[in-house]
Amino acid sequence: MTQLEHQDDNGEASGLKKDAQKAGARVGLTSDEIIINGGRPLMGRIEVRGAKNLAPKAMVAALLGKTPSVLRNVPNVSDIRVVAGLLALHGVLVTRGEEPGEWRFDPSNVEIAHHADIDAHAGSSRIPILFCGPLLHRLGEAFIPDLGGCRIGDRPIDFHLDALRKFGAVVEKLPSGISLTAPNGLHGANIELPYPSVGATEQVLLTSVLAKGQTELRNAAIEPEITDLICILQKMGAIITVEPNRVIFIEGVEELRGYDHRALFDRNEAASWASAALATKGDVFVGGARQEEMMTFLNVFRKVGGDFDIHDDGIRFFHPGGDLKPVTIETDVHPGFMTDWQQPLVVALTQAEGVSTIHETVYENRFGFTDALNKMGANIEVFRDGLHDESRRVKRREFEQAAVISGPTPLKGAEIEVPDLRGGFSYLIAGLTAEGQTKVTNLGIISRGYENFIEKLRLLGADFVFEG
């Protein structure tokens, strides 16, 4: 029995909080490293569990319920431990269920947490901002520490704070973070997001369901993880209507109950393993992956020259032989090509015959990871102000960048340091693809979004030594 499995007494509750504090810290530099002997195709089967972009938000939603909630299919990633610790700090009884990946949350005794404790447990995670709406409803106040995250661009919280103000929250900036109160309670609002931000959409959903009156949200994000969160809130008793053209209506209710829900699979992790199979000329079955949520990725995967078989229990991704083909990709919000998909795929594109172009329109600094790939022999040129292209479908954005990948270029082993979550997994793929030995350091960041990735590499026959 580990300290994360139960929270039956003060000692084990303290253990949960300490583990969460360590998980939060792991977003920074860590001593973990892996030495990979490349050139061996990945072959075999691995499983993906619930989405990292859904499960922590579903855990926060448990704060809204009058009765306990059960979340199933939860991935074992550090973001989960961070949120579990933050919930425990606020008086939620957090326990592990009987089946693997099952978590239970009893919010009967929600209480105020000390600012210093919140800051220590959050680490660099951005999840604490989503506690604001639920805590304002439950306690009348909330606190957000200084927020960090992956070094892939400026992700301001202005969208969140502007929305909370419209609900009636009073926002005060302090040296240690941001304090919020709701002296007159929260009420419905008309909100139009300047950009279909996933985080801001989640904020509005988690805040509006108990606000008095109706909320109209325009230009909302419509990712599958958003839909799954809406399903959770509806199970709890919320009234939410999703209209065409990114419009969501929410009718506030008096109270919500707990939920019992199985989280949607992690399509980002599935796409990452698919890219690894393609780059290494391998054959990987990703158990738990589903076609519907990955259609856009599957189209691009096929255009590049990869192949796949759809099964009831997952998707088989494989390199069918022959040359890989260049593609042009424009990242965008759902249902476009996700920004989280492009970094792992870039490694495979270094092995394609010809010139590929990726227009990154979501984050302004997501190509920083390509410097290490060039060090390994890739030929990638980054255009900091993007590239003009008459055939583009995604509207050009001021901060976008572009990367031009010329191939095929054999990769050679090198020493590289993980810069961010998806870039870090890309480095693993590069090391697996390269000739010779690659040393990848600062692996702690990868644990934020990839469950048991070291064990999965072993299952797929990778040749490596892990130190951590």
C-alpha positions in Angstrom: 0.0 0.0 0.0 1.6 3.3 -1.1 1.0 6.7 0.4 -1.0 7.6 -2.7 -3.4 4.7 -2.4 -5.2 5.9 0.7 -5.7 8.9 2.9 -7.1 7.3 6.0 -5.2 9.2 8.6 -3.1 12.4 9.0 0.1 10.6 8.3 -1.0 9.3 4.9 -2.7 12.6 4.0 0.6 14.3 4.7 2.3 11.7 2.4 -0.1 12.5 -0.4 0.7 16.2 -0.1 4.4 15.6 0.0 4.2 13.5 -3.1 2.2 16.1 -4.9 4.8 18.8 -3.9 7.5 16.7 -5.5 5.4 16.2 -8.6 4.9 19.9 -8.9 8.7 20.5 -8.6 9.4 18.0 -11.4 8.3 20.4 -14.0 11.7 22.1 -13.4 15.1 20.6 -13.9 15.5 17.0 -12.7 18.4 14.6 -12.5 16.6 11.9 -14.5 18.3 10.8 -17.7 18.2 8.1 -20.3 20.9 6.7 -22.6 19.4 5.3 -25.8 21.1 3.1 -28.3 19.2 4.0 -31.5 18.4 2.2 -34.7 16.0 -0.4 -33.4 12.3 -0.3 -34.5 9.7 0.0 -31.8 7.5 -3.2 -31.9 4.7 -4.3 -29.7 1.7 -3.1 -27.8 1.2 -0.4 -25.1 -1.9 1.0 -23.4 -3.0 4.6 -23.0 -5.3 5.7 -20.2 -7.3 8.9 -19.6 -6.3 12.2 -21.1 -3.9 14.4 -19.2 -5.8 17.3 -20.7 -9.1 16.0 -19.1 -8.4 14.1 -15.9 -7.0 17.0 -13.7 -9.9 19.3 -14.7 -12.4 16.5 -13.9 -10.8 16.3 -10.5 -11.3 20.0 -9.9 -15.0 19.6 -10.9 -15.4 17.3 -7.9 -15.2 20.4 -5.7 -18.6 21.5 -7.1 -20.5 18.4 -5.9 -22.4 17.9 -2.6 -21.6 14.2 -2.7 -18.4 12.2 -3.5 -17.2 11.7 -7.1 -15.4 8.7 -8.8 -13.0 9.2 -11.7 -11.8 6.1 -13.6 -9.1 5.5 -16.2 -6.9 8.2 -14.6 -3.3 8.3 -15.9 -0.4 8.0 -13.5 1.3 11.3 -14.4 2.7 14.0 -12.2 -0.1 16.5 -13.0 -2.6 14.2 -11.3 -0.5 14.0 -8.1 -0.2 17.8 -8.1 -4.0 18.3 -8.3 -4.6 15.5 -5.8 -2.4 17.3 -3.4 -4.1 20.7 -4.0 -7.5 19.1 -3.4 -6.2 17.6 -0.1 -4.9 21.0 0.9 -8.5 22.3 0.5 -10.0 19.6 2.7 -11.1 17.1 0.0 -10.7 13.5 1.1 -8.7 11.9 -1.8 -8.4 8.1 -2.0 -7.5 5.5 -4.6 -10.2 3.1 -5.7 -10.0 -0.7 -6.2 -9.4 -0.7 -9.9 -6.2 0.6 -11.5 -6.6 4.3 -12.4 -9.6 4.9 -10.1 -9.7 7.9 -7.8 -12.3 9.0 -5.3 -13.0 12.6 -4.1 -15.1 13.5 -1.1 -15.6 17.3 -0.9 -17.7 17.4 2.3 -15.2 19.4 4.3 -13.7 22.0 1.8 -11.7 24.6 3.6 -9.3 27.5 2.9 -5.7 26.6 2.2 -2.7 28.6 3.1 -1.2 30.6 0.3 2.3 29.3 0.9 1.1 25.7 0.8 -0.8 26.2 -2.5 2.3 27.8 -4.0 4.6 24.9 -2.8 2.3 22.2 -4.1 1.5 23.8 -7.4 5.1 24.0 -8.5 5.0 25.1 -12.2 1.5 23.7 -12.8 -1.2 26.0 -14.3 -4.1 23.9 -12.9 -4.6 26.0 -9.8 -6.3 28.7 -11.8 -9.2 26.3 -12.5 -9.9 26.0 -8.8 -11.1 29.7 -8.7 -14.7 29.2 -9.8 -15.4 26.1 -7.6 -13.7 27.7 -4.6 -15.6 31.0 -5.0 -18.8 29.0 -5.0 -17.9 26.8 -2.0 -15.9 29.3 0.1 -16.3 32.8 -1.3 -12.6 33.2 -1.9 -9.7 31.7 -3.9 -6.0 32.2 -4.4 -3.7 31.6 -7.4 0.0 31.4 -7.0 2.5 32.6 -9.7 1.9 30.2 -12.6 4.6 28.4 -14.7 4.5 25.6 -17.3 6.3 24.5 -20.3 8.6 26.9 -22.1 6.6 27.0 -25.3 5.2 30.5 -25.2 3.4 33.1 -23.2 0.1 31.7 -22.0 -1.5 34.7 -20.2 -4.3 34.2 -17.7 -6.1 37.4 -18.7 -8.8 35.3 -20.4 -9.5 33.6 -17.1 -9.5 36.7 -15.0 -11.7 38.7 -17.4 -14.2 35.9 -17.4 -14.2 35.6 -13.6 -14.7 39.4 -13.3 -17.8 39.1 -15.5 -19.2 36.5 -13.2 -18.8 39.0 -10.3 -15.4 38.0 -8.9 -13.2 40.7 -7.4 -9.6 40.2 -8.4 -6.7 41.5 -6.3 -3.0 41.1 -7.3 -0.7 40.3 -4.5 3.1 39.9 -4.4 2.6 36.1 -3.9 -0.1 35.7 -6.5 -3.7 36.6 -7.1 -6.5 36.7 -4.6 -10.2 36.5 -5.6 -13.4 37.0 -3.7 -17.1 37.1 -4.5 -18.8 39.4 -2.0 -22.1 39.2 -3.8 -21.9 35.7 -5.1 -21.4 34.7 -8.8 -24.0 35.4 -11.5 -24.4 34.3 -15.2 -22.6 36.4 -17.8 -22.3 36.9 -21.6 -18.7 36.0 -22.5 -17.0 36.0 -25.9 -13.4 34.7 -25.9 -10.9 36.5 -28.2 -9.5 33.1 -28.9 -11.0 29.6 -28.4 -8.8 28.9 -25.4 -9.2 25.5 -23.8 -8.3 26.7 -20.4 -10.6 29.7 -20.5 -13.5 27.5 -21.8 -12.9 25.2 -18.8 -12.9 28.1 -16.5 -16.3 29.4 -17.7 -17.8 25.9 -17.5 -16.6 25.2 -14.0 -17.8 28.7 -12.8 -21.1 29.0 -14.7 -22.8 25.8 -13.6 -23.5 27.1 -10.1 -23.8 30.8 -11.0 -27.2 32.4 -10.8 -28.9 32.8 -14.1 -27.7 32.0 -17.6 -24.3 32.2 -19.1 -23.6 32.4 -22.9 -20.1 31.6 -24.0 -19.1 32.4 -27.6 -15.9 31.4 -29.4 -15.5 28.4 -27.0 -13.1 25.6 -27.4 -14.7 22.4 -28.6 -11.9 19.8 -28.1 -13.0 16.3 -27.2 -11.7 16.9 -23.7 -14.1 19.9 -23.4 -17.0 17.7 -24.4 -16.0 15.0 -21.9 -15.9 17.7 -19.1 -19.3 18.8 -20.2 -20.5 15.2 -19.9 -19.1 15.1 -16.4 -20.9 18.3 -15.4 -24.1 17.1 -16.9 -23.9 13.9 -14.8 -23.5 16.2 -11.8 -26.8 18.0 -12.6 -25.6 20.9 -14.8 -27.7 22.2 -17.7 -25.4 22.8 -20.6 -26.4 23.2 -24.3 -23.7 23.1 -27.0 -24.8 25.1 -30.1 -23.2 25.4 -33.5 -20.4 27.9 -34.2 -18.6 27.5 -30.9 -21.5 28.7 -28.7 -22.3 27.1 -25.3 -25.3 28.0 -23.1 -25.2 27.2 -19.4 -28.2 27.5 -17.0 -27.0 27.8 -13.4 -28.5 25.4 -10.9 -28.8 25.5 -7.1 -26.5 22.5 -6.4 -24.6 19.7 -8.0 -24.0 16.1 -6.9 -20.9 13.9 -7.4 -20.2 12.0 -10.6 -18.9 8.6 -11.7 -17.0 8.8 -14.9 -14.4 7.1 -17.1 -12.0 9.6 -18.6 -11.6 9.9 -22.4 -8.4 8.3 -23.7 -5.3 10.5 -24.2 -5.2 11.2 -27.9 -1.9 13.2 -27.5 -0.1 10.3 -26.1 -1.5 8.0 -28.7 -0.3 10.3 -31.5 3.2 10.5 -29.9 3.6 6.7 -30.0 2.3 6.7 -33.5 5.0 9.1 -34.5 7.6 7.0 -32.7 6.5 4.0 -34.7 6.8 5.9 -38.0 10.2 7.4 -37.3 11.7 4.1 -36.2 10.1 2.1 -39.0 8.2 0.2 -36.3 4.8 -1.3 -35.6 3.0 -0.2 -32.4 -0.5 -1.1 -31.2 -1.9 1.7 -29.0 -4.5 0.1 -26.8 -7.3 2.4 -25.8 -6.9 4.8 -28.8 -10.1 5.6 -30.8 -10.5 6.7 -34.4 -13.1 9.5 -33.9 -11.0 11.8 -31.8 -7.9 11.2 -34.0 -9.3 11.6 -37.5 -7.3 14.7 -38.3 -4.1 13.1 -37.1 -4.8 9.9 -39.0 -5.2 11.8 -42.2 -1.8 13.5 -41.9 -0.2 10.2 -40.7 -1.4 8.5 -43.9 -0.2 11.4 -46.1 3.3 11.2 -44.6 3.4 7.5 -45.6 2.4 5.8 -42.4 -0.4 3.2 -42.1 -2.8 2.1 -39.4 -5.5 -0.5 -38.6 -8.5 0.4 -36.5 -9.6 -2.1 -33.9 -12.3 -2.1 -31.2 -9.7 -2.0 -28.5 -7.1 0.4 -30.1 -5.2 1.4 -33.2 -2.2 -0.2 -34.8 0.3 2.3 -36.2 3.1 1.1 -38.5 5.6 2.0 -41.2 4.5 0.0 -44.3 7.9 0.4 -46.0 9.0 2.7 -48.7 9.9 6.4 -48.5 8.1 8.8 -46.2 6.5 11.9 -47.9 6.7 15.6 -47.1 3.6 17.4 -45.9 2.4 20.9 -45.1 0.7 21.2 -41.7 -1.1 24.1 -40.0 -1.7 23.6 -36.3 -5.0 24.9 -35.0 -7.6 24.4 -32.3 -9.9 21.3 -32.7 -11.0 20.1 -35.1 -7.7 21.2 -36.7 -4.3 19.6 -36.3 -3.3 19.9 -32.7 -0.1 21.7 -31.7 0.7 18.8 -29.4 0.9 16.5 -32.3 3.4 18.4 -34.4 6.5 18.1 -32.2 6.7 14.3 -32.2 5.8 14.1 -35.9 8.7 16.5 -36.8 11.2 13.7 -36.0 9.5 11.4 -38.6 9.5 14.3 -41.1 13.3 14.6 -40.9 13.3 11.1 -42.6 10.8 12.1 -45.4 11.9 12.6 -49.0 11.6 16.4 -49.6 10.6 19.5 -47.8 7.9 19.7 -45.2 6.5 22.9 -43.7 4.7 23.3 -40.3 2.9 26.5 -39.6 2.5 26.8 -35.8 -0.4 29.1 -35.0 -1.2 28.2 -31.4 2.1 28.8 -29.5 4.7 31.3 -30.4 7.8 29.4 -29.2 7.1 25.8 -29.9 10.0 25.2 -32.2 12.7 25.8 -29.7 13.2 22.0 -29.5 14.4 21.8 -33.1 17.9 23.2 -32.2 18.8 19.8 -30.6 17.4 18.0 -33.6 19.7 20.0 -35.9 22.5 19.1 -33.5 21.7 15.5 -34.3 21.9 16.1 -38.0 18.4 17.3 -39.0 17.9 20.1 -41.4 15.2 22.3 -39.9 14.9 26.1 -40.4 12.7 28.1 -38.1 11.0 31.3 -39.3 10.3 33.4 -36.2 7.6 35.5 -38.0 6.0 32.6 -39.9 5.7 32.2 -43.7 3.3 33.6 -46.2 1.4 30.9 -48.1 -1.6 31.6 -50.4 -3.0 28.1 -50.0 -3.4 28.3 -46.2 -6.7 27.5 -44.5 -5.9 28.6 -40.9 -6.1 32.4 -40.4 -2.6 33.9 -40.0 -1.9 35.0 -36.4 0.6 37.7 -35.3 2.7 35.5 -33.1 2.9 32.4 -35.3 6.1 30.7 -36.5 7.0 28.2 -39.2 9.5 25.4 -39.5 10.8 24.0 -42.8 12.1 20.4 -42.5 14.3 19.1 -45.4 15.0 15.4 -45.6 15.8 12.7 -45.4 18.7 13.4 -43.0 20.2 10.6 -40.9 20.2 11.5 -37.2 23.3 10.8 -35.0 23.4 10.4 -31.3 24.0 13.4 -29.1 23.6 14.8 -25.5 20.3 16.8 -25.3 18.2 18.3 -22.5 14.4 18.2 -22.5 12.9 21.7 -22.9 9.1 20.9 -22.6 6.6 18.1 -22.5 6.0 17.3 -26.1 9.5 18.4 -27.2 10.9 16.0 -24.6 9.0 13.0 -26.0 10.3 14.1 -29.5 13.8 13.8 -28.1 13.1 10.2 -27.1 11.9 9.5 -30.6 15.0 11.2 -32.1 17.3 9.1 -29.9 15.4 5.9 -30.9 15.8 6.9 -34.6 19.4 8.0 -34.5 22.5 6.1 -35.2 24.6 5.6 -32.1 24.0 6.7 -28.5 21.8 9.6 -27.3 21.8 10.9 -23.8 18.6 12.7 -22.9 18.5 14.6 -19.5 15.8 16.4 -17.5 13.2 13.7 -18.1 11.0 14.8 -15.2 9.0 17.1 -17.5 7.9 14.1 -19.7 6.3 12.5 -16.7 3.8 15.3 -16.6 2.0 13.8 -19.6 3.2 10.3 -20.4 2.3 7.5 -18.0 5.0 5.0 -17.3 6.8 5.9 -20.5 10.0 4.2 -19.4 8.2 0.9 -19.0 6.4 1.3 -22.3 9.7 1.8 -24.0 10.8 -1.5 -22.6 7.6 -3.2 -23.7 8.3 -2.0 -27.3 11.9 -3.3 -27.3 13.9 -0.1 -27.1 17.5 -0.4 -26.1 18.3 2.0 -23.3 19.6 2.6 -19.8 17.5 4.8 -17.5 18.8 6.6 -14.4 16.4 8.4 -12.2 
